[in-house]
Amino acid sequence: MILIAESINIMSKTIGPAIKDRNAKPIQELAVKQVEGGADLLDLNLGPARKQGDEVMEWLVKTVQEVTDVPLSLDTTNPVAVEAGLKVAKQRAIINSISAQKERLEVTLPLAKKYDVPFIAVLLSDAGVPRNAEERAAVFFEILTAAQGLGISEDDIWVDPIILPVSVDQNQVVQAVEFLKLLPDLTGMSLKSICGVSNVSNGSPTHLRGILNRVYLALLMTNGLTSAIVDTLDKELVAMARELEKVLDLDRWVASLSQEKQAEFSKTMKVLKNEVLYCHSWLEL
């Protein structure tokens, strides 16, 4: 299980202003903490990066590389910013992400070939988010075909089924898992899979986000997920991932928990499997 740390994000109340002011200290401190917390890679999320995106990404990559040598995930929809980051990355970076949207396929995908780097294929198209596992498969093949046309190796494709908040659409949470089950048989390839786990808890109360993220990661891992973008400052989540990857037996792992933790896990799993309607008080019911 490859863990990519999510916290260097321009939307953060501390990191956003630090990036704007070119204040390296809080960014570097967070980068070190995330690596110490168990991150295998660091995601650098600049969002759209419309204003001076190339300059900002170049500065951010260099700033992080001053304190750590782990590979980076370049997370922006601005292809100019992506290329600027690729040019100065010391380790082989990952492009996060490329969807089936026309502009992404025509402009950003060629960068993966040009710089010989992996990319995350997020299953989103111009039609929006796929409704189920089958529609996800159709979008996946569209991206795969484009990548193969450029001569990109299957080893450099990381597939993201796209995760929506459980508080918004429980069925979508299930369909992402169902797609992961299908993935090994779709092409016969041993493709890597990945997702932003914390997306599942967006919109939920802050004190409940951790349990949602941990249980969903466990569900995804035991259904084929090979990597994840997570909060590596959540020590409990990282410990769970490292323990679960050794056995990949959900029942066995849950049995090792305290009775209180088992009850929380069971109630949360029912919500994530759409067996019980989501509400903010699901743990109290």
PyMOL commands that set and color helices and strands:
alter all, ss='L'
color gray80, all
select helices_A, chain A and resi 15-21+24-36+53-65+79-88+102-114+133-149+154-156+170-187+197-201+206-221+235-247+250-255+259-272+282-284
alter helices_A, ss='H'
color red, helices_A
select strands_A, chain A and resi 2-9+41-47+72-76+94-98+119-122+157-160+192-193+227-230
alter strands_A, ss='S'
color yellow, strands_A
deselect
rebuild
show_as cartoon
